[in-house]
Amino acid sequence: MKDMFKKILMTVCLAAVLPLAGCVEVAPTDKQMAHDTDKDYEFTYGIRQFLEFDAKNPAGINIAPYFDFFETFTLKIYVVDGKLSFLDINYGDLPCDIYPFNLPAGKVECFYDETAIPHALKLATGETLATFEGGEFVVKFVLDSQEINYKVTFKTLETTREDYEKAY
């Protein structure tokens, strides 16, 4: 009886301690947006992937390498006092609009919504421009055919740390 009690007690103790062994502090990685800066930055993004999904291609096909006009699209994000504050989208020669709403031309006020899951880049009016997934901005949309879906991921083209008061 004593041996049985010891085994049960050891099992209960082990079950109580084992979950604590997995608790570690998660350090910031490059897969997260930085929060520790009060400087002004300008990030320029271009299209990394333009994935097309349909019934025959559920994993998606990246069509960006096959068309030069994908290289002309740019998304500039302006960080002022450490916060995403403005953006400017230049469609270049892109033949389609990736947003289902009218996006004002030029520099537009925006913010980074950390309460959304996944985190999102939104216009000041609340429309979601992109989500932040796996360390990059992502836009998912549908064009004319409901059977074909698209997903655009962005790459950083350029980052500058200039004083915006001098530039603007």
Helices and strands as residue ranges (DSSP letters): H 2-21, E 41-54, E 57-62, G 64-66, G 68-72, E 74-80, E 83-90, E 108-113, E 120-123, E 128-133, E 136-142, E 149-160, H 164-167
